């Protein structure tokens, strides 16, 4: 059995008490890690605001074969930051997604929530700092995410902890109240759908508040564990260098601001080897190429999606897209498409009439992956290399 891998975290981190140290242009690293045993949450449980303990290592393995005549459609985007103190959208969160209405539809609609949803907590940034950024909006903005079409958000990134354990706990409660599942906390798998096709989501990042992509052996073990239950496993990760010079996928470890941010080729390949059916990345704030590896798609970065007064839109930072993929019940490929979007104004998402994402991803895929580059047509249709 193979599964679509979306990393799942679960459980509110109330009273974790982790100290954060400001790190450069975006992040601060906690000095202690999240407890490994946290309770998983499904999309159903999230909407009810409840969770149940269930160690994925002891979950029952389904005996029936996956339904090949059924399919799952996944829509995925990159980084989302809806605002920061003093810079909230005048039209509310809905205004940030109005320009992409209709694109965020599917059985799984995934985004990377690179901010806190809180009015509390202490910022990781020192007062008066000019080289540190902390992102948050009120908890009610979770309803805007749900209204836009999302049903699962990754919190495995370097801004999820901008307001410490209090902000993190507020964020998870806000997502649960809005009926949204979340992925990326340590040690658990998010079961997003059970019928007719079982879908699991796993999230990875490079900070100790999330499941780590730096420990590839452990990550592969979690994917294998998810695949025992799921028909489709979706893995999402936040890693890599940042900025206009970070559009290529290098070999080996990427380092940015003195931090190890992942050997992303090795991580993504290991995830697929362990059972992931789709791997979706973000973190560089620009688009990266897509690779066809062992009959599975790896999208190394979907760039920025919404960045209201948060992300730079220069040097490719304003070019983005919605990845839409349909998979059969066993995780095999049916079809895919990249819908081109852009960030306009202060960072709202709109459809891009210039369709720049198509050419960007087509070119980068060929440069970085050669014969394994995904094909991108003039209309954005994705197809495996021949």
SEFILO-423354 format. One line per 3 residues: for each residue x, y, z of N, C-alpha, C. Coordinates in steps of 0.02 Angstrom, whole numbers. Atoms other than C-alpha are relative to their C-alpha. Last residue first. Example, Ala and Ser with C-alpha at 12.3 -4.5 7.8 and 13.67 -1.06 7.14 Angstrom:
<atoms>
-42/-59/-3/684/-53/357/-39/55/37 ~ 45/-59/0/615/-225/390/45/60/0
</atoms>
This chain:
<atoms>
8/62/38/419/499/-1081/62/-45/10 ~ -44/4/58/424/628/-942/-8/-66/-36 ~ -65/31/-11/270/630/-831/44/2/-62
-2/69/21/132/755/-868/69/-29/12 ~ -59/36/-21/77/921/-799/-3/-72/-23 ~ 11/72/-12/-49/1033/-887/67/-33/16
-13/19/-69/-3/1217/-866/-14/-72/16 ~ 60/-14/-40/-85/1282/-1025/9/-20/73 ~ 13/-71/5/80/1295/-1120/-60/21/42
24/-23/65/122/1121/-1059/-11/75/1 ~ 49/-53/-12/230/1080/-908/-21/28/-67 ~ 17/-40/58/325/915/-917/-54/50/18
70/4/17/399/851/-755/-12/45/-61 ~ 39/-61/-7/588/842/-760/-73/-13/-18 ~ 53/11/-50/662/668/-736/-43/62/10
47/50/24/763/674/-898/-57/-15/49 ~ -14/31/65/845/836/-843/-54/-49/-22 ~ 15/71/-1/812/866/-659/5/-36/-67
-20/36/-60/882/1036/-613/-8/-76/-6 ~ -68/-15/-23/884/1131/-777/23/-47/56 ~ -48/26/48/731/1046/-850/71/11/23
4/73/-2/627/1076/-694/51/-31/-47 ~ -37/25/-58/687/1255/-682/-1/-75/5 ~ -71/-10/8/630/1293/-859/41/-27/57
-24/40/56/458/1216/-846/76/6/-7 ~ -6/69/-24/431/1289/-672/25/-45/-56 ~ -50/4/-53/468/1467/-731/11/-73/21
-67/-4/28/376/1450/-896/54/-8/53 ~ -11/55/46/216/1390/-816/71/0/-26 ~ -20/60/-35/226/1507/-667/16/-58/-48
-73/5/-6/223/1659/-779/23/-64/33 ~ -15/71/-8/42/1636/-832/75/-13/7 ~ -62/11/37/33/1818/-890/23/-73/5
15/3/72/-150/1824/-836/62/-12/-43 ~ -50/-37/37/-97/1778/-658/-14/-5/-75 ~ -21/37/60/-245/1729/-552/47/43/-41
45/-8/57/-244/1830/-391/23/-49/-54 ~ -7/48/54/-172/1810/-216/-51/14/-55 ~ 59/41/11/-156/1961/-102/12/-46/-59
-14/71/-2/17/2023/-52/-60/-45/-5 ~ -38/15/-59/14/2210/-15/15/-74/8 ~ 12/-46/-54/-41/2247/-192/46/-16/59
7/-69/21/-25/2091/-297/-14/44/60 ~ 13/-42/-59/39/1915/-269/-2/72/-24 ~ -48/-53/-16/25/1805/-423/-20/35/64
26/-55/-40/-61/1646/-481/56/51/13 ~ -45/-56/-17/-32/1515/-614/-35/55/39 ~ 39/-61/15/-137/1355/-607/41/60/22
-23/-57/-39/-17/1208/-616/-39/61/-22 ~ 0/-65/33/-103/1050/-677/28/52/49 ~ -22/-56/-42/-100/865/-640/-2/65/-40
-14/-62/36/-171/701/-701/22/54/48 ~ 54/-8/48/-204/519/-656/13/62/-42 ~ 14/-64/34/-46/465/-565/-61/-5/-46
-28/-9/67/-40/315/-449/-29/61/-34 ~ -50/-52/3/-78/332/-264/29/13/-68 ~ -64/28/-20/-169/166/-247/57/50/-3
2/24/-69/-339/249/-244/63/-33/24 ~ 44/57/-11/-299/344/-403/4/-24/73 ~ -32/65/-7/-218/515/-397/-53/-54/8
49/53/-12/-275/688/-456/36/-67/-1 ~ -19/68/19/-155/833/-439/-57/-47/17 ~ 58/44/-4/-185/1021/-432/19/-68/-28
-13/66/27/-38/1135/-391/-62/-43/10 ~ 36/52/-36/-93/1314/-363/13/-65/-36 ~ 47/44/34/33/1442/-423/-35/-47/48
21/58/-40/157/1578/-381/-47/-44/-41 ~ 24/49/49/252/1727/-448/-15/-66/36 ~ 70/-13/14/268/1873/-325/-31/-47/-51
41/12/-59/429/1812/-247/-74/12/-11 ~ 37/63/4/508/1799/-418/-43/-15/60 ~ -43/55/21/640/1931/-388/-34/-67/-2
-52/-14/50/529/2050/-288/35/-65/-21 ~ 24/24/64/368/1999/-199/49/15/-56 ~ -20/-40/57/444/2012/-26/-27/-31/-64
-51/26/45/344/1922/106/18/51/-54 ~ -46/47/-32/250/1999/254/57/-20/-46 ~ -49/-39/-38/138/2149/216/49/-46/37
23/-69/-13/2/2025/161/49/37/46 ~ -50/-29/-44/95/1873/98/-15/72/16 ~ 27/-62/-28/-23/1753/11/52/27/49
68/-1/25/38/1613/-104/-36/63/23 ~ 48/-37/-41/226/1622/-90/-69/-6/-31 ~ -8/-71/-9/332/1489/-175/-49/31/49
55/-35/32/269/1319/-231/1/75/14 ~ 23/-61/-33/436/1239/-191/-56/31/-41 ~ -48/-20/-51/512/1067/-223/-16/67/33
0/-72/14/362/990/-311/42/32/55 ~ -28/-41/-54/397/802/-307/1/72/-24 ~ -18/-69/11/284/694/-416/29/31/64
32/-47/-46/282/504/-405/26/70/-12 ~ 72/-6/16/316/370/-535/-38/45/48 ~ 32/65/-14/486/328/-459/-76/5/-6
-45/48/-32/539/512/-461/-39/-63/18 ~ 37/63/3/461/642/-576/47/-55/24 ~ -35/60/20/539/808/-521/-48/-60/-1
36/60/-20/466/982/-509/33/-61/-31 ~ 19/51/48/565/1143/-515/-36/-59/31 ~ -54/44/20/566/1286/-390/-27/-53/-49
14/64/30/451/1434/-363/65/-38/-13 ~ 3/-3/73/505/1571/-245/-18/-70/-25 ~ 38/-59/19/481/1601/-59/4/15/-74
-44/-48/32/620/1472/-23/-33/66/-19 ~ -53/-26/-43/509/1384/105/45/51/-33 ~ 4/-73/-3/389/1272/12/54/23/47
-44/-41/-39/379/1088/-35/-15/74/-4 ~ 10/-70/15/250/961/-92/43/43/46 ~ -41/-40/-45/283/774/-100/-4/73/-22
-9/-68/24/152/659/-177/39/37/54 ~ 27/-2/68/131/471/-163/4/69/-30 ~ 35/-62/17/240/447/-9/-22/-1/-73
72/7/12/280/265/27/-38/63/-16 ~ 35/26/-59/454/250/103/-75/-6/-9 ~ -22/69/-10/546/270/-63/-38/-33/57
32/41/51/442/426/-94/19/-74/8 ~ 72/1/-15/495/501/72/-38/-43/-51 ~ 11/47/-54/676/450/43/-74/-5/18
-8/67/27/676/539/-125/-14/-53/53 ~ 59/14/41/605/696/-45/4/-70/-30 ~ 61/6/-40/734/697/94/-59/-21/-42
-4/63/-37/882/661/-20/-62/-11/42 ~ 4/56/47/832/797/-141/0/-66/38 ~ 69/10/22/795/916/1/-8/-54/-52
-22/29/63/958/906/95/-64/-24/-34 ~ 19/61/33/884/1017/228/38/-18/-63 ~ 70/0/20/880/1188/306/-18/-58/-47
9/55/46/1040/1189/408/-74/-5/-17 ~ 41/57/-20/1045/1359/488/1/-53/-54 ~ -38/43/-46/1182/1492/475/-37/-63/22
-4/-35/-65/1062/1618/400/34/-44/52 ~ 23/-69/7/1033/1492/259/-2/31/69 ~ -12/-39/-61/1115/1322/234/-21/72/-14
7/-72/10/1058/1193/106/7/35/67 ~ 33/-41/-50/1127/1018/127/-3/73/-20 ~ -28/-7/-67/1171/914/-25/-39/48/43
-13/65/-31/1129/934/-209/32/13/69 ~ -69/26/1/1055/1100/-255/4/-71/25 ~ -2/52/-51/874/1137/-301/70/-30/0
-27/65/21/875/1302/-396/0/-49/59 ~ 49/36/42/760/1449/-358/24/-68/-23 ~ 10/67/-27/862/1512/-210/-49/-41/-41
-55/42/21/940/1671/-281/-8/-73/20 ~ -3/3/73/777/1768/-274/56/-44/-26 ~ -12/-60/39/754/1729/-90/9/-12/-75
53/-46/17/767/1590/36/23/54/-48 ~ -20/-70/-5/871/1433/66/-57/45/-24 ~ -39/-31/53/786/1265/85/19/72/15
-72/2/-4/648/1195/191/33/35/-57 ~ -21/-70/2/464/1178/230/75/1/9 ~ -60/-20/-38/396/1005/192/14/74/-10
-15/-70/14/233/922/138/59/21/44 ~ -52/-30/-43/209/736/124/10/72/-20 ~ -24/-65/25/47/662/55/50/28/51
-39/-37/-50/12/477/83/27/64/-33 ~ -38/-56/29/-125/391/-16/33/37/57 ~ -6/16/70/-199/221/28/43/52/-36
28/-41/53/-165/253/211/7/-32/-68 ~ 71/-12/-6/-143/135/357/-30/31/-63 ~ 32/62/-22/26/54/333/-76/8/4
19/39/58/77/206/231/-31/-67/18 ~ 62/-27/28/76/316/385/-25/-44/-57 ~ 52/12/-50/205/205/471/-67/25/-27
16/71/2/314/203/315/-58/-16/47 ~ 37/10/63/306/392/309/-21/-73/-6 ~ 68/-27/-10/354/402/492/-42/-9/-62
36/46/-44/503/286/463/-72/23/12 ~ 21/57/40/560/390/316/-40/-50/41 ~ 54/-22/43/561/544/427/-26/-57/-43
61/-4/-40/664/453/558/-60/20/-43 ~ 17/68/-20/795/404/430/-64/-1/40 ~ 32/33/56/794/578/352/-21/-71/19
-9/70/-18/830/669/513/-37/-43/-51 ~ -72/10/-5/848/845/441/17/-72/18 ~ -23/27/63/667/845/383/75/-12/0
-59/-26/35/616/866/563/12/-34/-66 ~ -35/60/22/442/848/638/55/20/-48 ~ 32/40/51/402/1019/704/38/-65/-12
72/2/-16/439/1127/857/-38/-42/-50 ~ 15/53/-48/623/1082/839/-72/-1/23 ~ -2/-25/-69/642/1183/681/-24/-53/48
-69/4/-24/688/1115/507/8/29/70 ~ -35/-63/3/517/1070/440/70/-8/28 ~ -69/-2/-26/409/919/404/29/70/-8
-35/-63/11/222/887/378/69/0/34 ~ -57/-8/-45/130/722/356/36/65/-18 ~ -41/-59/14/-43/696/281/55/5/53
-39/-23/-57/-138/532/270/44/58/-21 ~ -52/-50/15/-277/490/148/33/21/65 ~ -32/-25/-61/-385/333/153/58/47/-18
-73/7/4/-489/317/-6/31/30/63 ~ -13/69/19/-678/288/3/75/-16/-6 ~ 38/35/52/-677/335/141/-12/47/-58
-1/73/-10/-551/377/278/-38/-38/-54 ~ 58/30/31/-500/557/243/5/-75/9 ~ 45/-52/26/-381/675/328/-64/-28/-29
45/38/44/-289/556/442/-53/49/-25 ~ 68/-27/6/-153/669/510/-39/-44/-49 ~ 24/-3/69/1/571/562/-71/26/0
66/24/17/90/596/727/-17/11/-74 ~ 17/70/-15/266/606/795/-67/-26/-21 ~ -45/57/-5/304/791/808/-36/-66/13
-25/7/-67/189/925/742/35/-68/7 ~ -68/-23/-10/180/948/554/26/-2/71 ~ -52/51/5/-1/937/502/67/31/19
-67/-28/6/-162/1031/535/51/-56/3 ~ -51/45/-25/-347/994/512/68/34/-8 ~ -60/11/41/-470/1136/489/47/-49/35
8/63/34/-647/1138/560/58/-18/-45 ~ 21/-13/69/-640/1324/602/-9/-65/-40 ~ 66/-32/-1/-637/1286/788/-27/12/-70
49/50/-19/-493/1164/759/-71/30/0 ~ 10/44/58/-393/1295/665/-53/-52/16 ~ 37/-38/51/-419/1422/804/-13/-44/-61
70/-5/-21/-368/1296/937/-42/35/-52 ~ 30/66/9/-209/1255/841/-73/0/21 ~ 6/16/71/-164/1438/824/-36/-66/-10
57/-39/26/-199/1478/1007/-12/-16/-74 ~ 61/30/-27/-83/1336/1059/-62/36/-25 ~ 10/64/34/54/1401/944/-65/-33/23
24/-13/68/35/1578/1008/-14/-63/-39 ~ 68/-27/-6/50/1519/1187/-30/14/-68 ~ 46/56/-11/198/1407/1144/-72/25/8
-13/49/-52/294/1553/1072/-53/-54/6 ~ 25/-24/-65/232/1701/973/0/-55/52 ~ -20/-70/-8/333/1673/813/-22/30/66
-17/-10/-71/314/1484/834/21/73/13 ~ 55/27/-40/225/1449/669/10/15/74 ~ 40/-55/-27/351/1565/585/-59/-24/42
-38/-42/-45/491/1440/552/-37/63/24 ~ -40/-53/32/384/1304/476/29/46/53 ~ -71/19/-6/296/1141/515/43/50/-36
-29/-46/-49/122/1214/543/73/-18/13 ~ -62/22/-32/48/1136/386/23/54/49 ~ -55/-48/1/-133/1179/351/61/-32/33
-57/20/-41/-276/1060/307/56/50/-10 ~ 22/46/-52/-453/1093/243/57/-28/42 ~ -49/44/-31/-426/1248/137/-33/-49/48
1/68/27/-568/1315/31/49/-47/32 ~ -36/1/64/-560/1505/47/2/-69/-31 ~ 43/-28/51/-695/1499/181/33/0/-69
51/50/14/-588/1384/287/-45/24/-57 ~ -33/56/34/-442/1504/275/-50/-54/-19 ~ -16/-22/67/-553/1652/316/34/-54/-40
62/6/38/-622/1559/466/10/22/-72 ~ 6/70/19/-444/1539/529/-63/-12/-41 ~ -21/6/70/-435/1729/525/1/-73/-23
58/3/44/-538/1728/685/19/-7/-73 ~ 22/70/10/-379/1686/782/-59/-6/-48 ~ 47/25/-50/-319/1866/755/-21/-72/-15
65/-33/10/-167/1888/642/-47/-27/54 ~ 60/26/-32/16/1848/670/-61/40/-22 ~ 64/-5/35/186/1863/590/-56/-28/42
48/44/-33/352/1898/675/-69/13/-29 ~ 70/-9/18/495/1972/576/-42/-53/34 ~ 38/56/-26/675/2001/627/-73/13/-13
-19/58/40/806/2113/547/-33/-64/27 ~ 13/-15/70/750/2285/604/15/-59/-45 ~ -40/39/48/735/2247/789/-21/16/-71
-43/-42/42/660/2389/890/42/-37/-50 ~ 28/-66/16/592/2277/1025/50/41/-41 ~ -14/-51/-49/670/2104/1014/-30/66/-22
-44/-55/20/585/1981/898/10/50/57 ~ -69/23/-2/516/1814/961/49/56/-15 ~ -34/5/64/353/1901/998/71/-25/9
-54/-49/10/274/1865/1165/34/-12/-66 ~ -68/23/9/108/1774/1174/49/56/-11 ~ -39/7/-61/-70/1831/1147/72/-21/-16
-6/-69/-26/-182/1895/1009/46/1/61 ~ 2/-14/-72/-162/1734/912/-1/74/13 ~ 68/-26/-5/-165/1647/744/-13/14/73
42/20/-56/21/1624/715/-69/30/-7 ~ 17/-53/-48/111/1635/549/-35/-31/59 ~ -63/-25/-27/176/1530/405/-12/62/43
20/-58/-41/19/1429/373/62/27/35 ~ -49/-6/-54/79/1314/232/-16/64/38 ~ -42/-60/2/-70/1268/123/48/-1/59
-55/-8/-47/-166/1110/80/36/67/-10 ~ -22/-67/19/-333/1075/-1/49/24/53 ~ -52/-26/-45/-370/888/4/20/69/-27
8/42/-60/-530/821/-73/49/21/54 ~ -26/68/5/-522/967/-194/-16/-39/62 ~ 52/51/-6/-556/1151/-221/31/-68/-8
-14/38/-61/-443/1301/-198/-57/-49/13 ~ -60/40/8/-446/1364/-378/13/-46/60 ~ 10/56/44/-627/1423/-376/61/-44/-9
61/38/-13/-595/1595/-305/-7/-56/-51 ~ -13/69/21/-416/1647/-335/-60/-45/13 ~ -24/2/69/-443/1836/-330/17/-69/-26
55/-10/47/-550/1827/-174/22/-7/-72 ~ 10/60/40/-408/1749/-72/-54/10/-54 ~ -64/26/22/-333/1902/14/-7/-59/-48
-25/-41/56/-500/1991/25/65/-26/-28 ~ 34/19/62/-572/1849/130/27/38/-60 ~ -37/53/35/-440/1881/263/-32/-20/-66
-2/63/-36/-519/2047/309/35/-54/-40 ~ 59/40/16/-559/2185/185/-3/-66/36 ~ 61/-40/-13/-438/2310/262/-63/-40/-12
35/-20/61/-301/2178/268/-65/37/16 ~ 51/48/16/-202/2180/431/-39/24/-61 ~ 8/8/73/-38/2273/450/-48/-58/-14
4/-65/34/-15/2346/625/-12/-5/-75 ~ 25/-54/-41/43/2181/698/3/66/-37 ~ -40/-7/-60/68/2056/559/-25/61/38
-13/-66/-28/-29/1994/410/46/-3/60 ~ 54/-48/13/-107/1851/313/10/68/31 ~ -6/-43/-59/50/1744/299/-48/58/-12
56/-45/-15/27/1596/181/15/39/63 ~ 1/-36/-64/171/1500/102/-58/49/5 ~ -58/-12/-42/148/1373/-37/-16/40/63
-33/-64/11/-7/1302/-119/58/6/48 ~ -51/-21/-48/-86/1130/-138/31/67/-21 ~ -21/-68/19/-243/1062/-219/48/24/53
-37/-40/-49/-266/874/-206/17/67/-31 ~ -27/-62/29/-395/771/-299/30/43/55 ~ -5/-55/-48/-423/592/-240/32/60/-36
-57/-45/6/-480/450/-352/-4/54/54 ~ 10/-64/-34/-592/297/-345/63/43/-7 ~ 47/-39/40/-588/156/-472/-18/66/33
-34/-31/57/-428/91/-394/-47/41/-43 ~ 48/-1/57/-514/59/-227/30/38/-59 ~ 26/-67/14/-369/18/-110/-45/0/-61
-40/-35/49/-358/-168/-67/-28/70/-11 ~ 28/-5/66/-440/-229/92/47/39/-46 ~ -14/60/39/-337/-284/243/-26/5/-72
58/24/38/-325/-117/331/19/-60/-43 ~ -14/-3/72/-176/-107/450/-60/-26/-38 ~ 15/60/38/-229/-70/628/14/10/-74
63/-5/36/-139/77/710/-13/-64/-40 ~ 44/55/-19/-2/25/830/-67/3/-35 ~ -37/63/6/142/129/760/-44/-60/17
4/26/68/21/272/727/37/-66/-7 ~ -67/4/25/-2/297/914/-1/-33/-68 ~ -8/58/43/-183/343/942/70/0/-28
-67/28/0/-243/465/1073/1/-61/-46 ~ -6/63/-36/-405/550/1026/71/-25/-5 ~ -52/43/27/-441/729/979/2/-63/41
-22/53/-45/-584/851/999/56/-38/-33 ~ -42/-27/-53/-635/1020/927/24/-52/49 ~ 35/9/-64/-779/945/830/40/28/58
61/-39/3/-714/1015/666/-39/-6/65 ~ -16/-71/-3/-541/954/710/-64/41/0 ~ -13/-19/-69/-605/781/750/14/74/6
64/4/-37/-681/764/578/10/21/72 ~ 40/-58/20/-523/829/495/-67/-1/36 ~ 24/8/68/-423/704/596/-41/61/-18
66/-30/13/-320/746/748/-18/-13/-72 ~ 16/-15/69/-176/648/822/-68/31/-7 ~ 59/35/24/-130/665/1006/-15/18/-72
55/-47/3/47/710/1050/-59/-34/-34 ~ 65/32/-3/187/596/1107/-55/52/3 ~ 12/41/59/348/674/1046/-69/-31/0
5/70/-20/349/817/1169/-21/-43/-59 ~ 68/17/-17/395/976/1075/-2/-73/24 ~ 44/25/52/580/1011/1076/-69/-14/27
19/68/-16/685/1123/1185/-53/-22/-50 ~ -57/35/-30/786/1279/1146/-18/-70/23 ~ 11/18/-70/658/1348/1026/58/-41/27
2/72/-14/730/1420/866/-10/-14/73 ~ -32/10/-64/687/1594/808/-7/-73/17 ~ 17/51/-48/642/1646/634/39/-1/64
64/30/-11/618/1767/495/-9/-41/62 ~ 57/-33/31/748/1888/434/-66/-34/17 ~ -1/-33/64/885/1843/553/-66/25/-23
-48/21/50/856/1722/695/-11/38/-64 ~ 12/-29/66/774/1780/855/55/-20/-48 ~ -52/-50/13/797/1660/1000/-9/26/-70
-18/-10/70/645/1567/1064/53/54/-6 ~ -30/-65/13/617/1494/1237/21/5/-73 ~ -63/6/37/497/1348/1249/27/70/-15
-52/-40/-31/366/1353/1386/67/-5/-34 ~ -63/33/19/260/1208/1327/59/38/27 ~ -48/0/-55/112/1272/1427/65/-32/-18
13/-48/-53/-18/1224/1298/54/-8/54 ~ -61/-1/-40/49/1137/1145/-8/52/55 ~ -17/-69/-18/-116/1089/1069/59/-1/47
-7/-16/-70/-118/915/996/21/72/13 ~ 65/-6/-30/-89/861/816/12/24/70 ~ -11/-11/-69/44/864/692/-67/1/30
52/-19/-44/24/790/526/25/11/68 ~ -21/9/-68/137/784/382/-49/27/50 ~ 6/-68/-26/51/761/218/17/-5/72
-27/-20/-63/106/604/128/-8/73/16 ~ -19/-68/15/-5/525/-3/23/31/65 ~ 42/-52/-25/-3/338/32/24/67/-20
-37/-63/1/61/174/-41/-47/54/24 ~ 42/-59/0/0/0/0/44/62/0
</atoms>
